Amino acid sequence: MVLKFLKGVVEKLKGGLSKARGLFSNIFGRSLSDETIAALEEALISADIGVSLATSIIDDLKARYKKGEFKDTEALMEALKERLVKTLESGEGETELKFSDTPPTVILVVGVNGSGKTTSIAKLAHYLATEQGKNVIVAACDTFRAAAIEQLEKWCERVQSRLKGDRFCRLIKQETGSDPAAVAFDAIEAAIARRADVLIIDTAGRMHTRIPLMEELRKIVRVIQKKIPSAPNECLLVLDATTGQNGISQAEKFREAVKVSGIFLAKLDGTAKGGIVVAIKERLGIPVKFAGIGEKLEDIERFDVASFVEALFGK
């Protein structure tokens, strides 16, 4: 298999997936046998790919092994990587952000408390403003936490300090406890009036099992659609890379309320296993679009399937 990827991206991802890589390190160098394939299945499950998917993958690899398709463990692992790339690959353009032909492009961001949503929004705003040359407005619709509003304001100020000329990254906010949908409405009007290219809407991050949160998300969507019927253009679910199989439950719950179009994989550090990405894509069809690989504004990477798989399973 020929993998096309940027070496720098792979190296960064390798650092974030060091725990996962450790699960597979003992597979390389072993002789090809039934025991080796069994060990690979155990490693896949430990990496949070999930029992069902891991079993399906191993059954396929085992059948091919019995037919003599693999001459050594290296060939086995290459076949595994091919299978995972195929699982993760999306339709053309699906892993890219969808920009509206008529600005502003509206990006709704959802996620549970502690998922890294605030910093992920900051990184996304920075990426869009500095790398894509977009004028950005951020709506602080998580009005239940004063800290969330304050953090977003500080992040937007940092992004703004890096911009030149009349380019901007601005925050629209109201007082703590305000109606989130009202903030979203103000932000839509501001984005239109200021001719912003992108509007990023933060939302509350209370636990996904609380029904009122989902109702609030639906209300925000209804309000912004009164001004822009096609909005939101994207709905990104921020998912903690260390969350494990609970990530599937989070994705399912949020998808019941809004049409989740992609995942921002946050906290991709040395404690992340990474397999949940494959499990969610296989089960729910939701692709990862961005990965957060550090604490700085610049620590954001557009998700590349081949790079991710190589970093997860490569030597």
Beta strands, then each sheet from edge to edge (+ up, - down):
strand 1: 105-110
strand 2: 136-140
strand 3: 169-172
strand 4: 198-202
strand 5: 234-240
strand 6: 262-266
strand 7: 288-292
strand 8: 300-302
sheet 1: 3+ 2+ 4+ 1+ 5+ 6+ 7+ 8-
end
